[in-house]
């Protein structure tokens, strides 16, 4: 699917940027509509679906839709200001196989479009015409402890909502996100040597809040690619979540029993070990740990410690 190719191709080239969303638009309107640090949710069809926020109380208005897990209490951090901000500069974020015919991405007046070609079977482009707002938390250690402690409750909560969440690893605790005003996303599939896409964008900025973006895309300029256009217009809000960073939790595969000391009672070897946080590992998203071989090797490394 387009959203998986888009995410995976950009994660290879830009691993530190996080999970690239094929559809960055808000999933809801109103209060805190954009992805926020502290959100707990999952991705579906290239969008981030927010369930609740660990930093907000049970009765916060943003929790009206799905509610919160039983016994939910806001995460208490050791610092009063745990977030910091920066800007992500305008750019054409291209996967390794995609090349533009020139570097410019926007102009005050309509100009020639930029043409992108893909030299391999798959490729992806995220075109960002104006700066995006980046936000991160300093408290990554506390966030990691939080998801490790509560992941079983969160996973059960998501399943009970009937949203089709079937894997614990699908649950994400957001530690950072990039919010844009507009974007254009492109995916190349099944390269046969003629795939290319051309588009342009006109940007007018009168002050920091008055920004106009006009995309210029024609279907005649798209061959062998899928294009997803973001908002166009004047005074666009920064509510488009182009990149999401966070933690997930995975469990080690229970393929062989954990090794025990020779003096331990042999009867215990026939009993299942109680599940504990030692069987879990916090990983960043996106991550290469969905690779079964890597997961097995990680488990064997842990199981070899007596």
C-alpha positions in Angstrom: 0.0 0.0 0.0 1.1 3.6 -0.6 1.3 4.6 3.0 3.6 1.7 3.9 5.9 2.4 1.0 5.9 6.1 1.9 6.8 5.4 5.5 9.4 2.8 4.9 11.2 4.6 2.0 11.6 7.8 4.0 12.5 6.0 7.2 15.6 4.6 5.4 16.8 8.0 4.3 15.7 10.0 7.3 15.5 7.7 10.3 15.8 10.5 12.9 12.7 12.2 11.6 10.3 9.5 12.8 7.2 8.0 11.2 6.3 9.8 8.0 2.5 9.9 7.7 1.0 9.5 4.2 -2.1 11.4 5.4 -1.0 14.1 7.9 -4.4 15.8 8.2 -6.1 15.9 11.6 -8.4 13.0 12.4 -10.8 15.3 14.3 -11.8 18.9 14.5 -11.6 21.2 17.4 -9.5 21.2 20.6 -6.0 19.8 20.1 -6.8 18.4 16.7 -3.2 18.0 15.7 -1.0 15.2 17.1 0.5 16.3 20.5 3.4 15.1 22.6 1.9 12.6 25.1 -0.7 11.2 22.7 -1.3 7.4 22.7 -2.6 6.0 19.5 -1.8 4.0 16.4 -1.5 4.4 12.6 -4.1 3.3 10.2 -3.9 3.8 6.4 -1.2 6.4 6.8 -3.0 8.4 9.5 -2.3 8.7 13.2 -5.4 7.8 15.3 -5.2 9.3 18.8 -6.8 7.5 21.7 -5.9 9.7 24.6 -3.1 11.7 26.1 -1.0 10.5 29.1 -0.4 14.1 30.2 -4.0 15.1 30.4 -6.6 14.3 33.1 -9.5 11.9 32.6 -12.1 14.7 32.1 -10.1 16.7 29.5 -12.4 17.6 26.6 -10.1 15.9 24.1 -10.9 12.5 25.8 -14.7 12.7 25.0 -14.5 10.5 21.9 -12.7 7.3 23.1 -12.5 8.0 26.8 -9.4 6.8 28.7 -8.3 3.4 30.2 -9.5 2.4 33.6 -7.6 4.0 36.5 -6.0 6.6 34.1 -4.0 9.2 35.9 -1.9 11.9 34.2 1.8 11.2 33.9 3.7 13.3 36.5 7.0 14.5 35.2 10.0 15.8 37.2 10.1 19.1 35.3 7.6 21.8 34.8 8.6 22.5 31.2 9.5 19.3 29.4 9.1 20.3 25.8 11.3 22.2 23.4 10.6 23.5 19.9 12.5 24.1 16.6 11.7 24.5 12.9 12.0 22.1 10.1 13.1 24.0 7.0 11.3 23.7 3.6 12.6 20.8 1.6 11.9 18.0 -0.8 12.5 15.0 1.3 13.2 12.3 -1.2 14.0 8.6 -0.7 17.4 7.4 -2.0 16.1 6.4 -5.4 14.3 9.6 -6.2 16.1 12.6 -7.8 14.7 16.1 -8.6 15.8 18.0 -11.7 16.5 21.0 -9.5 16.5 21.9 -5.8 14.0 24.8 -5.6 10.7 23.9 -4.1 8.7 27.1 -4.0 8.5 30.6 -5.4 6.6 33.8 -4.9 5.4 33.7 -8.5 4.3 30.7 -10.5 7.3 29.1 -12.2 8.4 25.9 -13.8 7.5 22.7 -12.0 10.2 20.4 -10.4 10.3 17.0 -12.1 11.2 13.9 -10.0 12.3 10.6 -11.3 12.7 7.2 -9.5 15.5 4.8 -10.5 14.4 1.8 -8.4 11.2 -0.2 -7.9 9.9 2.1 -5.2 10.4 5.6 -3.9 8.8 8.4 -2.0 8.7 12.2 -1.8 7.5 14.5 1.0 7.5 18.1 -0.3 7.4 20.7 2.4 6.9 24.3 1.0 7.1 26.3 4.2 8.7 25.7 7.6 7.1 23.1 10.0 6.9 23.4 13.8 8.9 20.7 15.6 8.2 19.7 19.2 10.0 17.2 21.4 10.0 16.1 25.0 13.1 16.1 27.2 11.5 13.5 29.4 12.1 10.5 27.1 13.2 8.3 30.1 9.9 8.9 31.9 7.9 8.3 28.7 9.7 5.0 28.2 8.9 3.9 31.7 5.3 5.0 31.3 4.7 2.9 28.2 6.5 -0.1 29.6 4.4 0.0 32.8 1.0 0.6 31.1 1.2 -1.0 27.7 -0.9 -4.1 28.6 -3.8 -1.8 29.9 -3.5 0.4 26.9 -3.5 -2.5 24.4 -6.6 -4.0 26.1 -8.3 -0.6 26.1 -7.7 -0.3 22.3 -8.9 -3.8 21.6 -12.1 -3.2 23.7 -12.9 -0.2 21.6 -13.2 -2.4 18.5 -10.8 -0.4 16.4 -9.1 -3.4 14.9 -5.8 -3.0 16.9 -4.4 -6.6 17.0 -0.8 -6.1 18.0 0.7 -4.6 21.1 3.5 -3.2 18.9 0.9 -1.0 17.1 0.4 1.3 20.1 2.6 4.4 20.0 3.3 6.9 22.7 4.3 10.2 21.0 7.5 11.9 22.1 7.8 14.3 19.2 6.0 15.6 16.1 6.4 18.0 13.2 3.4 20.1 12.3 3.2 21.7 8.8 0.8 24.0 7.0 0.8 22.1 3.8 2.6 19.3 2.0 2.6 17.0 -1.1 3.3 13.3 -0.7 4.3 11.1 -3.6 4.9 7.3 -3.9 6.4 5.5 -6.8 5.5 1.8 -7.3 6.6 -1.0 -9.7 9.2 1.0 -11.6 9.2 0.2 -15.3 11.6 3.0 -16.4 9.0 5.7 -17.2 7.9 6.8 -13.7 8.1 10.5 -13.0 6.1 13.3 -11.4 6.2 17.1 -11.9 4.6 19.8 -9.7 5.2 23.3 -8.5 4.1 25.4 -5.6 3.6 29.2 -5.1 4.2 30.5 -1.6 3.3 34.0 -0.4 4.3 35.1 3.1 3.3 38.5 4.4 4.1 37.8 8.1 4.7 34.7 10.3 1.0 33.9 10.4 -0.2 35.0 7.0 1.0 32.3 4.6 -0.6 31.4 1.3 0.2 28.1 -0.5 -0.9 27.2 -4.0 0.0 23.8 -5.4 0.3 23.4 -9.2 -0.2 19.7 -10.0 -1.5 18.3 -13.3 -2.5 14.6 -13.8 -0.7 14.9 -17.2 2.6 15.3 -15.2 2.1 12.1 -13.2 3.3 8.8 -14.6 3.6 5.7 -12.5 3.2 7.5 -9.2 0.5 8.3 -6.7 0.2 11.9 -5.5 -1.5 13.0 -2.3 -1.9 16.8 -2.0 -2.1 18.7 1.2 -4.1 21.9 1.9 -3.9 25.0 -0.4 -5.1 28.4 0.5 -4.5 31.4 2.8 -3.8 31.5 6.5 -3.3 27.7 6.8 -2.9 26.5 10.4 0.0 24.3 11.5 -2.0 21.2 12.1 -0.7 18.7 9.5 1.4 16.0 11.3 4.0 15.1 8.7 6.3 13.3 11.1 5.6 11.5 14.4 8.2 10.2 16.8 7.6 8.0 19.8 7.9 4.7 21.6 6.4 1.3 21.1 6.9 -1.8 23.1 7.7 -5.3 21.8 8.1 -8.6 23.6 10.8 -11.1 23.1 9.8 -14.2 21.3 9.1 -17.1 23.6 10.9 -19.7 21.4 13.1 -21.3 24.1 12.9 -21.2 27.9 15.2 -18.7 29.7 18.3 -20.5 30.9 18.4 -21.2 34.7 21.1 -22.0 37.2 21.9 -25.6 37.9 20.8 -25.4 41.5 17.2 -24.2 40.6 14.4 -26.8 41.1 13.8 -28.7 37.9 10.1 -28.7 38.4 10.0 -25.0 37.6 11.2 -25.7 34.1 7.8 -27.2 33.2 5.9 -24.0 34.3 5.4 -20.8 32.3 7.3 -17.9 33.6 5.1 -15.0 34.8 5.0 -12.2 32.3 7.0 -9.2 33.5 8.5 -6.0 32.2 11.8 -7.9 31.7 10.1 -9.6 28.7 9.4 -6.2 27.1 11.6 -3.8 25.2 10.9 -0.1 24.3 11.7 0.8 20.7 11.5 4.0 18.8 9.1 4.4 15.9 9.7 3.7 13.1 12.0 0.8 13.9 13.7 -2.1 12.2 12.6 -4.4 15.0 9.7 -5.7 13.0 12.3 -7.9 11.3 11.7 -11.4 12.9 15.3 -12.4 12.7 16.5 -9.3 14.6 13.8 -9.9 17.2 15.0 -13.5 17.6 18.6 -12.5 17.9 17.7 -9.9 20.6 15.8 -12.6 22.5 18.7 -15.1 22.3 21.1 -12.4 23.6 18.8 -11.8 26.6 18.2 -15.5 27.2 21.9 -16.3 27.3 22.3 -14.3 30.5 21.9 -16.5 33.6 
